[in-house]
Amino acid sequence: MANNHIQRINDDIQFHLSTLLRSVKDPRVNQGSLLSIVRTDTTGDLRYCKVYLSVLGECNEKELKKGLKSCSPWLRHELGQSLSLRYTPELIFEIDHSIEQGAHISALIEALDISHEDEE
């Protein structure tokens, strides 16, 4: 039962953070690239939450992480207002390259010149 509770909290945090990230005014976060939250992992005691972000487009990852770290208290405050939890978890941001790698692999597969007629 605890896993279901944590999973629901992860889903709520992911939903609210995806909305809040659009309204961040820091230019390091809004560099013109597309940010999406891949997943969130909250600890069992609700003290920490790792947020895995995927960045599509060109961006400076160091500056993005600095911008996210600087706006993290505001994001945490807004999460606390919208979620009814005993503790609002501290947000730890990680960059996830899985979507970018998937797009690269898909492009490589599309670049192959294999026709289905040759196989038959």
For each residue, the residues with C-beta under 8 A, 3 or more apart:
1: 4 5
2: 5 6 44
3: 6 7
4: 1 7 8
5: 1 2 8 9
6: 2 3 9 10 42 44
7: 3 4 10 11
8: 4 5 11 12
9: 5 6 12 13 42 46 83 85
10: 6 7 13 14 39 40 41 42 49
11: 7 8 14 15
12: 8 9 15 16 83
13: 9 10 16 17 40 42 49 51 79 83 89
14: 10 11 17 18 37 39 40 51
15: 11 12 18 19
16: 12 13 19 20 78 79 82 83
17: 13 14 20 21 37 40 51 75 79 91
18: 14 15 21 22 36 37
19: 15 16 22 23
20: 16 17 23 24 75 78 79
21: 17 18 24 29 35 37 75
22: 18 19
23: 19 20
24: 20 21 29 30 67 71 74 75
25: 30
26: 29 30 67 70 71
27: 30 31 67
28: 31 60 63 64 66 67 70
29: 21 24 26 35 64 67 68 71
30: 24 25 26 27
31: 27 28 57 58 59 60 63 64
32: 57 58 59
33: 55 56 57 58 59
34: 55 56 57
35: 21 29 53 54 55
36: 18 53 54 56 99
37: 14 17 18 21 40 51 52 53 54
38: 52 53 54 96 98 99
39: 10 14 52 96
40: 10 13 14 17 37 49 50 51 52
41: 10 49 50 52
42: 6 9 10 13 46 48 49 50 89
43: 46 47 48 49 89
44: 2 6
45: 87
46: 9 42 43 85 86 87 89
47: 43 87 89 90
48: 42 43 89 90 92
49: 10 13 40 41 42 43 89 90 91 92
50: 40 41 42 92 93 94
51: 13 14 17 37 40 91 92 93 94
52: 37 38 39 40 41 94 95 96
53: 35 36 37 38 68 93 94 95 96
54: 35 36 37 38 95 96 97 98 99 100
55: 33 34 35 59 61 64 95 100
56: 33 34 36 99 100 103
57: 31 32 33 34
58: 31 32 33
59: 31 32 33 55 63 64
60: 28 31 63 64
61: 55 64 65 95
62: 65 66
63: 28 31 59 60 66 67
64: 28 29 31 55 59 60 61 67 68 95
65: 61 62 68 69 93 95
66: 28 62 63 69 70
67: 24 26 27 28 29 63 64 70 71
68: 29 53 64 65 71 72 93
69: 65 66 72 93
70: 26 28 66 67
71: 24 26 29 67 68 74 75
72: 68 69 75 76 90 91 93
73: 76 77
74: 24 71 77 78
75: 17 20 21 24 71 72 78 79 91
76: 72 73 79 80 88 89 90 91
77: 73 74 80 81 88
78: 16 20 74 75 81 82
79: 13 16 17 20 75 76 82 83 88 89 91
80: 76 77 83 85 88
81: 77 78
82: 16 78 79
83: 9 12 13 16 79 80 88
84:
85: 9 46 80 88 89
86: 46
87: 45 46 47
88: 76 77 79 80 83 85
89: 13 42 43 46 47 48 49 76 79 85
90: 47 48 49 72 76
91: 17 49 51 72 75 76 79
92: 48 49 50 51
93: 50 51 53 65 68 69 72
94: 50 51 52 53
95: 52 53 54 55 61 64 65
96: 38 39 52 53 54 99
97: 54 100 101
98: 38 54 101 102
99: 36 38 54 56 96 102 103
100: 54 55 56 97 103 104
101: 97 98 104 105
102: 98 99 105 106
103: 56 99 100 106 107
104: 100 101 107 108
105: 101 102 108 109
106: 102 103 109 110
107: 103 104 110 111
108: 104 105 111 112
109: 105 106 112
110: 106 107
111: 107 108
112: 108 109
113:
114: 118 119
115: 118 119
116: 119 120
117: 120
118: 114 115
119: 114 115 116
120: 116 117
